[in-house]
Amino acid sequence: ENIETPLLYRKVKSGDRKSLVCDMLDRFGIVGKKDLFPNQLSGGQQQLVGIARAIVGGPKLLLADEPTGNLHSRQGDEIMAVFRELNQQGTTILQVTHSDRNAAYGNRIVHLHDGLISNQPMEQ
C-alpha cells in the first residue's frame, strides 16, 4: 500500500498498480515483507520501501537526501545502480550525501560549505 500510494494519486488502473508494485518489491528483494507494517521493518527495509515509493511512478526529477543512509553497503550499491539506470533513462536526480562513493555516481558534484557553494570538497 505504501509503494502504491503515488500511483493512486496518478489514477493508475488497479491491475497496472499491482504489477508496478510487484516489480518494485521484487527489484528491491522485499517481496516477503509486503504484508508487514512499517514498524515491523528494519530501518534499511523502510529506506528501501521509501525509495521504491519514490521511483514507482517513473518521476522526471528525484530528490534524494542521504538515500543509502540506513542501508548496508551492498544495498547502498544496489540503490546507486538503480539511480544510475534511472538517470540514463532520463530522470534527473539531485542527491544530498556525505559519501564520496555515492557522489562519484553523479554527473556533476557541487560542494557546499556553510550553505555556500565551494570549489573544494570539505575536509573530514
Summary of the structure (lengths in Angstrom):
residues: 124
radius of gyration: 15.9
end to end distance: 40.6
largest distance: 50.4
contacts: 282
relative contact order: 0.11
helix: 47%
strand: 13%
